[in-house]
């Protein structure tokens, strides 16, 4: 057997020759133009449907990022891949990777999907149609890297905007930031991001960039938000309504939330001023819900709820300007906005009222 080519670029070229990708779609995330070329019309149409608010009428003339997506058997990788250890609090091993001279290959252990990327080349190959969500994540991760390398720090947060103010919502694992953001959306806010934010200084304040990823929520969130009722059939509503509160909270049965279907047109943007950050530090108890403005320099214990590691799909180039992701740099960044801790018992109605009041008046 011939030796595998040494570079990511050579391997990408070989896959593109073997499985051409002639069906293109243009996307625009903020000022970033992406060209995504697909090997089948089904893949192209699936991506157009998912990224509908961000599809350009014609493929962009200027392309910051070019990606190709290939429906094909997962390629053989003869080298030994390095296993990506689970993040803190997780146990499942999901990925393995190989670093080469000009880039990285990541293979998903469960699905066999492979992702190739370097400074200039980006490719997904494998059973893509069956794993379209992984393709979506790969496309979004290329944008995340582009934005971080312009000088942003990565945050683990949902975000909304209203009346020119933007509010990020973070929380420790399972706190319900997505649920809270959708409750605030019911108060006529505009969606910015579900799980990742890229944040940069802007004048005396902050600018946040979101990710074109639909929220994925559990049935309990749907049952408690009238705007989301269309996501469940009558049978599902009856099934999930019969569950107890704790059982419903812990149920892992995810639904994508199509923002425009549930909340109306023009309700999803990817950039806004970041005026405030809510950190959910509450527990399931009968304790009253407490709201307090905090100084991030004095409450470093809260900042890990917002800080997010860049992960395997971030491979910075020599000109990347992302600041070091240190506690000090996050503290300095968040000192430019109002940081609000919500503690005590879980009360999404009160938390949503707090968020909407802040968006409308600048005060929690």
Order of alpha helices (4+ residues) and beta strands (2+ residues): alpha-beta-beta-alpha-beta-beta-beta-beta-beta-beta-alpha-beta-beta-beta-alpha-beta-beta-beta-beta-alpha-alpha-alpha-beta-alpha-beta-beta-beta-alpha-alpha-beta-alpha
